[in-house]
Structures are given as C-alpha cells and as structure tokens.
Amino acid sequence: MIRILIADDQELVRMGLRLVLSAFEDLEVVGEAADGDEAVRRTGEMRPDVVLMDIRMPGTDGITATAAITEKYRNTRVLVLTTFEEDEYVFGAIRAGAAGFLVKDASREKLVEAIRVVHGGESLLSPSVTRRLIESFAERGAPITPGATAQSLTARELETLTLLAKGLSNSEIGHRLHVTEATVKSHVSSLLMKLGLRDRVQAVVFAYENGLVIAGNQN
C-alpha cells in the first residue's frame, strides 16, 4: 500500500485527487494539507510514502515545503504538481529535492503511474519538463554541485549516466548495456554517491550541464 498526502490550497482539487486515487487498491490517501507548513507538519505526523505537492500555495509555498520534507523525512518522496508556465518553480523544486513532476492536466493513468514510479525509488520528468529544464540550465550554466566531476565514474557508470539522462528506464538501460536491472540500479546508486547528487533528476541535470549529453541528440 502506497500512503499518500495531498498538499494543495484548493479544497476541490484535493477532493478530486482523493476520489481518483481511492479507486486503486494499492493507493491510500492518509491526509491532506492546504499549505506548505501544514504539508511539512502532517508529513511528520503521518510519514506518507509520497506527497503530491502543489507549488503555488499561500504562506509557505511548495518549494520551501519540499526542501523541508526531503531534508527531514528521507523516506518520503515528493511529486510536484505543476503547469508548463511554471518553469522557474520547477527548477527550484529540483534543487529542493523533488522526485518527480506531473502536469496538472495529466490523465488519471499518468498520475497513478507517476506515484508508483517515485515510490519505487525512481524519478519522473515528463518530456516537456525535461526539455525546458535542459534549456534553462544550459542558459544559466549554474551547476547543482560545484566541483562535481564525471572523472570519478567508471566507464560503465558513465554509460549508465548518459543513458539515464536520455530518459531511459532501468530496464531499458539494462537492455542497452546487456546487464540486469539490478546491476543498473547498483550503477545508478554508485554514480549518485560519487557525484554527490540526491537522485536521478539531479543526475539528468548534471549530465547536460557537463556536456555528457547534448540537447536534441537522443541517439
């Protein structure tokens, strides 16, 4: 059972999300929050597996709340609800430790898939968000981890990072490299530790910032 906390300042949105998620046997909404402060507090009380986090909320916003949750409650994953027009907020949420981003007009199936993906320890970026993310960081040239270098990676870890940055899943990377999915997970964990990165989202940004992958080249 995946325990979920819904953080959104609009009551009707929270009600709608709860109704949608209640139809799935492996999902359980354990609480709601109307602002960032309440989201952090209720996360501490209920220890949900996943927090669905709205970005724009009165008082403490979703980015600040995400940073607090990922710092204090490492076993809780934050899935940010966003729109295409909120790029600057998306980038802030990445630095705050969000595990994934979901566009608010996504289908029910995409919502459930996203929750399961981030709960499983992976990160989720939609193609549209990834493209905007890459373009923005390329323009800014602001590294997530100053001084981090790919030189510490083994050849196989470097291959894994490059494929990860192109959007491939663990199973797809394993197929490409002719190794098991468990081996891929081991490589990902190792490269994240060596580079001082929090998760796969930051690894994608690192790869593009350091020229390991060129935007638009998916070969």
C-alpha positions in Angstrom: 0.0 0.0 0.0 1.4 3.4 -1.0 0.5 6.1 1.6 -0.2 9.5 0.1 -0.5 13.0 1.4 -2.2 15.6 -0.9 -0.9 19.2 -0.5 -3.0 21.8 -2.4 -4.6 25.0 -1.3 -7.8 24.3 -3.3 -10.2 22.0 -1.5 -11.9 20.9 -4.7 -8.6 19.8 -6.1 -7.8 17.8 -3.0 -11.2 16.2 -3.1 -10.8 15.3 -6.8 -7.4 13.7 -6.3 -8.6 11.8 -3.3 -11.6 10.5 -5.3 -9.4 9.4 -8.2 -6.8 7.7 -6.0 -9.3 5.9 -3.9 -10.2 3.7 -6.9 -6.8 1.9 -6.7 -6.3 -0.8 -4.2 -2.5 -0.1 -3.8 -3.0 3.6 -3.0 -4.2 5.2 0.2 -4.7 8.9 0.9 -3.7 9.3 4.5 -4.1 13.1 4.8 -4.4 16.5 3.2 -2.7 19.9 3.6 -3.8 23.3 2.5 -0.4 25.0 2.6 3.3 24.3 2.9 3.6 24.5 6.6 0.7 22.1 7.1 2.3 19.7 4.5 5.5 19.6 6.4 3.7 19.1 9.8 1.4 16.4 8.5 4.3 14.6 6.8 6.0 14.4 10.2 2.8 13.1 11.8 1.7 10.6 9.1 5.0 9.7 7.4 3.4 9.2 3.9 5.4 7.4 1.2 4.5 10.1 -1.4 3.4 13.8 -1.1 1.6 15.3 -4.0 2.8 18.8 -3.7 1.2 21.9 -5.3 3.8 24.6 -6.0 1.8 27.8 -5.6 0.1 27.9 -2.2 -0.4 30.8 0.3 2.1 31.2 3.0 4.8 28.6 2.7 5.0 27.5 -0.9 5.5 24.1 -2.3 9.2 24.5 -3.0 10.0 25.5 0.6 7.9 22.7 1.9 9.6 20.2 -0.5 13.0 21.2 0.8 11.9 20.7 4.4 10.3 17.4 3.8 13.2 15.9 1.8 15.7 17.1 4.5 13.7 15.8 7.5 11.9 12.8 6.1 14.2 11.0 3.8 11.8 8.1 3.2 9.1 10.4 1.8 9.1 11.2 -1.9 7.7 14.4 -3.2 5.8 14.5 -6.5 5.3 18.1 -7.6 2.2 19.2 -9.4 3.0 21.9 -12.0 2.0 23.6 -15.2 4.0 24.4 -18.3 4.1 28.1 -17.3 5.9 27.5 -14.0 9.4 26.7 -15.2 11.2 28.7 -12.6 9.3 26.9 -9.9 10.1 23.5 -11.4 13.8 24.3 -11.3 13.5 25.4 -7.7 11.7 22.2 -6.8 14.5 20.2 -8.3 17.1 21.8 -6.1 14.7 21.3 -3.1 14.7 17.5 -3.7 11.5 16.8 -5.6 11.5 13.3 -7.1 9.2 14.0 -10.0 7.0 16.5 -11.8 3.5 15.9 -13.0 1.5 18.3 -15.2 -1.9 19.2 -13.6 -3.9 18.2 -16.7 -2.3 14.7 -16.8 -4.7 11.7 -17.1 -5.6 9.5 -14.2 -3.4 6.8 -15.5 -0.4 9.1 -15.7 -1.0 10.3 -12.1 -1.1 6.8 -10.8 1.9 5.8 -12.8 3.9 8.8 -11.5 3.1 7.9 -7.9 4.2 4.3 -8.4 7.4 5.4 -10.1 8.6 7.8 -7.5 7.5 5.4 -4.7 9.7 2.8 -6.3 12.7 5.0 -5.9 13.0 6.3 -9.4 12.4 9.9 -10.6 10.0 11.2 -13.1 10.3 14.0 -15.6 7.8 14.5 -18.4 9.5 15.1 -21.8 8.1 18.7 -21.9 9.5 19.5 -18.4 12.8 17.8 -19.3 13.2 19.9 -22.4 12.6 23.1 -20.6 14.8 22.1 -17.8 17.7 21.3 -20.1 17.3 24.6 -22.0 17.2 26.6 -18.8 20.2 25.1 -17.1 22.2 25.3 -20.3 21.5 29.0 -20.5 22.2 29.6 -16.8 25.3 27.4 -16.6 24.7 27.0 -12.9 25.9 23.6 -11.7 23.9 21.8 -9.0 27.1 20.6 -7.3 30.0 23.0 -7.7 33.2 21.0 -8.3 31.4 17.7 -9.1 33.2 15.8 -11.9 32.4 12.8 -14.0 36.1 11.8 -13.9 35.4 9.8 -10.7 33.0 7.5 -12.6 33.9 4.1 -14.1 33.3 3.7 -17.9 30.1 1.7 -17.2 28.8 4.2 -14.7 29.4 6.9 -17.3 27.5 4.9 -19.9 24.6 4.5 -17.4 24.5 8.2 -16.6 24.4 9.1 -20.3 21.5 6.7 -21.0 19.7 7.8 -17.8 19.9 11.4 -19.0 18.3 10.5 -22.3 15.3 9.3 -20.4 15.8 5.5 -20.4 14.3 3.5 -17.6 16.5 1.0 -15.6 15.1 -1.9 -17.7 15.9 -0.1 -20.9 19.4 0.8 -19.8 20.0 -2.8 -18.8 18.8 -4.0 -22.3 21.1 -1.5 -24.0 24.1 -2.4 -21.9 23.3 -6.1 -21.7 23.2 -6.3 -17.9 20.4 -7.0 -15.4 18.2 -4.3 -14.0 19.7 -4.9 -10.5 23.1 -4.1 -12.0 21.8 -0.9 -13.4 20.4 0.1 -10.0 23.8 -0.6 -8.5 25.5 1.6 -11.1 23.0 4.4 -10.5 23.4 4.3 -6.7 27.2 4.4 -7.1 27.3 7.3 -9.5 24.9 9.4 -7.4 27.1 8.8 -4.4 30.3 9.7 -6.2 28.8 12.9 -7.7 27.1 14.0 -4.5 23.7 14.0 -6.2 20.4 13.4 -4.5 18.5 11.4 -7.2 18.1 10.7 -10.9 16.6 14.1 -11.5 19.8 15.9 -10.5 21.8 13.3 -12.4 20.0 14.3 -15.6 20.8 17.9 -15.0 24.4 17.1 -14.2 24.8 15.1 -17.4 23.5 18.0 -19.6 25.4 20.7 -17.6 28.7 18.8 -18.1 28.2 18.0 -21.8 27.7 14.3 -21.4 24.5 14.6 -23.4 23.6 17.2 -25.9 20.1 18.6 -26.0 18.2 17.2 -29.0 20.6 14.3 -29.5 18.9 11.1 -28.3 20.9 8.6 -30.2 
